[in-house]
Amino acid sequence: MAKYTLRVNGESHEVDADPSTPLVFILRNQLDLTGAKIGCGLEQCGSCAVLVDGEPALSCVRAVSEFDGQEITTPEGLSKTHAAIQQAFIDEGAAQCGYCIPGIVIATAGLFNKTNTPSKAQIDDALQDHLC
């Protein structure tokens, strides 16, 4: 076990974990942030996506030790930074079962961190790692 400092949704958290523990398990089990989902567990579905320093990252396989000291935004934290994106998904009824939607919203937020007017190709590229 080792101690890590995770900055999640603007708050600092000290966590004690095996260095190889996937980040999503720390978020869900230690920090009670369940927005990032455990889907395939193979980085193929995108439901575990979070923003790391503003960039989308899949968290189901990557070890917590990789994220020490970085700024992590979970789906819960988007209400502070990207509420308009969340509201657009709600307004358009963009969820089916809803399991994949948090990861897709994270990917969309990451895209809008880069550009306010993405092209269709940029949108397609941003969402390519998400199964629905």
Kinemage of the C-alpha trace (Angstrom):
@kinemage 1
@onewidth
@group {chain A} dominant
@subgroup {mainchain}
@vectorlist {calphas} color= white
{ca met a 1} P 0.000 0.000 0.000
{ca ala a 2} L 1.084 3.551 -0.702
{ca lys a 3} L -0.341 7.021 -0.149
{ca tyr a 4} L -1.345 9.198 -3.080
{ca thr a 5} L -2.675 12.717 -3.328
{ca leu a 6} L -5.455 12.933 -5.864
{ca arg a 7} L -6.965 16.272 -6.780
{ca val a 8} L -10.501 15.339 -7.755
{ca asn a 9} L -13.183 17.833 -8.758
{ca gly a 10} L -11.172 20.666 -7.230
{ca glu a 11} L -10.568 18.979 -3.873
{ca ser a 12} L -7.456 17.246 -2.599
{ca his a 13} L -7.810 13.656 -1.339
{ca glu a 14} L -5.211 11.468 0.347
{ca val a 15} L -5.798 7.833 -0.570
{ca asp a 16} L -4.058 4.691 0.573
{ca ala a 17} L -3.961 2.046 -2.145
{ca asp a 18} L -1.947 -0.615 -3.860
{ca pro a 19} L -0.073 1.280 -6.619
{ca ser a 20} L -1.584 -0.950 -9.318
{ca thr a 21} L -5.221 -0.383 -8.290
{ca pro a 22} L -7.148 1.075 -11.239
{ca leu a 23} L -8.196 4.683 -10.666
{ca val a 24} L -11.888 3.929 -11.234
{ca phe a 25} L -11.924 1.670 -8.154
{ca ile a 26} L -10.417 4.431 -6.012
{ca leu a 27} L -12.944 6.956 -7.301
{ca arg a 28} L -15.905 4.656 -6.731
{ca asn a 29} L -14.910 2.761 -3.574
{ca gln a 30} L -12.833 5.247 -1.585
{ca leu a 31} L -14.151 8.617 -2.749
{ca asp a 32} L -17.783 7.553 -3.374
{ca leu a 33} L -17.758 9.112 -6.853
{ca thr a 34} L -19.744 6.669 -8.951
{ca gly a 35} L -20.153 8.694 -12.146
{ca ala a 36} L -17.291 6.920 -13.879
{ca lys a 37} L -18.569 3.405 -14.542
{ca ile a 38} L -16.880 0.027 -14.685
{ca gly a 39} L -17.957 -1.395 -18.007
{ca cys a 40} L -15.679 -3.675 -19.958
{ca gly a 41} L -12.628 -3.267 -17.714
{ca leu a 42} L -10.477 -3.316 -20.858
{ca glu a 43} L -10.470 0.362 -21.935
{ca gln a 44} L -12.767 -0.468 -24.831
{ca cys a 45} L -16.159 0.981 -23.879
{ca gly a 46} L -15.321 4.421 -22.462
{ca ser a 47} L -17.734 4.325 -19.526
{ca cys a 48} L -14.815 4.844 -17.099
{ca ala a 49} L -13.685 8.127 -18.689
{ca val a 50} L -12.555 11.064 -16.562
{ca leu a 51} L -10.705 14.253 -17.410
{ca val a 52} L -7.069 14.360 -16.331
{ca asp a 53} L -5.602 17.830 -16.556
{ca gly a 54} L -8.464 18.628 -18.958
{ca glu a 55} L -7.892 15.659 -21.280
{ca pro a 56} L -10.121 12.556 -21.416
{ca ala a 57} L -8.541 9.450 -19.909
{ca leu a 58} L -9.887 5.958 -19.367
{ca ser a 59} L -9.576 4.894 -15.734
{ca cys a 60} L -10.524 1.201 -15.596
{ca val a 61} L -7.039 -0.176 -16.262
{ca arg a 62} L -4.649 2.692 -15.518
{ca ala a 63} L -3.147 2.548 -12.044
{ca val a 64} L -3.846 5.137 -9.370
{ca ser a 65} L -0.095 5.700 -9.128
{ca glu a 66} L -0.191 7.322 -12.587
{ca phe a 67} L -2.545 10.061 -11.368
{ca asp a 68} L -0.747 11.254 -8.229
{ca gly a 69} L -0.894 15.055 -8.118
{ca gln a 70} L -2.882 15.474 -11.340
{ca glu a 71} L -6.209 17.303 -11.646
{ca ile a 72} L -8.995 14.754 -12.166
{ca thr a 73} L -12.548 15.686 -13.105
{ca thr a 74} L -15.217 13.022 -12.799
{ca pro a 75} L -18.732 13.238 -14.252
{ca glu a 76} L -19.837 14.664 -10.890
{ca gly a 77} L -17.312 17.493 -11.199
{ca leu a 78} L -18.518 18.576 -14.634
{ca ser a 79} L -21.352 20.513 -12.993
{ca lys a 80} L -18.707 23.043 -11.894
{ca thr a 81} L -16.939 23.352 -15.235
{ca his a 82} L -19.169 22.058 -18.040
{ca ala a 83} L -22.754 22.309 -16.785
{ca ala a 84} L -23.937 23.482 -20.215
{ca ile a 85} L -22.754 20.229 -21.804
{ca gln a 86} L -24.564 18.151 -19.193
{ca gln a 87} L -27.698 20.256 -19.679
{ca ala a 88} L -27.543 19.824 -23.461
{ca phe a 89} L -27.533 16.030 -23.033
{ca ile a 90} L -30.527 16.308 -20.687
{ca asp a 91} L -32.412 18.713 -22.966
{ca glu a 92} L -31.912 16.449 -25.985
{ca gly a 93} L -32.804 13.243 -24.126
{ca ala a 94} L -29.448 11.861 -25.184
{ca ala a 95} L -29.456 8.897 -22.803
{ca gln a 96} L -30.755 5.437 -23.490
{ca cys a 97} L -29.890 3.185 -20.567
{ca gly a 98} L -27.458 5.856 -19.382
{ca tyr a 99} L -24.513 3.601 -18.594
{ca cys a 100} L -22.223 5.001 -21.290
{ca ile a 101} L -23.423 8.603 -21.104
{ca pro a 102} L -21.050 9.820 -18.344
{ca gly a 103} L -18.050 8.781 -20.444
{ca ile a 104} L -19.494 10.377 -23.554
{ca val a 105} L -20.155 13.617 -21.657
{ca ile a 106} L -16.560 13.529 -20.360
{ca ala a 107} L -15.266 13.060 -23.926
{ca thr a 108} L -17.429 15.958 -25.103
{ca ala a 109} L -16.109 18.173 -22.286
{ca gly a 110} L -12.551 17.249 -23.266
{ca leu a 111} L -13.291 18.200 -26.854
{ca phe a 112} L -14.743 21.561 -25.806
{ca asn a 113} L -11.633 22.173 -23.705
{ca lys a 114} L -9.804 22.262 -27.051
{ca thr a 115} L -12.304 24.103 -29.264
{ca asn a 116} L -15.700 25.768 -28.932
{ca thr a 117} L -16.621 24.928 -32.522
{ca pro a 118} L -15.583 21.345 -33.248
{ca ser a 119} L -15.938 19.912 -36.722
{ca lys a 120} L -17.828 16.688 -37.362
{ca ala a 121} L -14.475 14.918 -37.778
{ca gln a 122} L -13.298 16.214 -34.391
{ca ile a 123} L -16.543 15.056 -32.767
{ca asp a 124} L -16.238 11.635 -34.381
{ca asp a 125} L -12.624 11.382 -33.211
{ca ala a 126} L -13.489 12.446 -29.634
{ca leu a 127} L -16.216 9.803 -29.370
{ca gln a 128} L -14.504 6.926 -31.168
{ca asp a 129} L -13.476 5.175 -27.925
{ca his a 130} L -17.049 5.039 -26.595
{ca leu a 131} L -19.377 2.141 -27.235
{ca cys a 132} L -23.088 2.645 -26.922
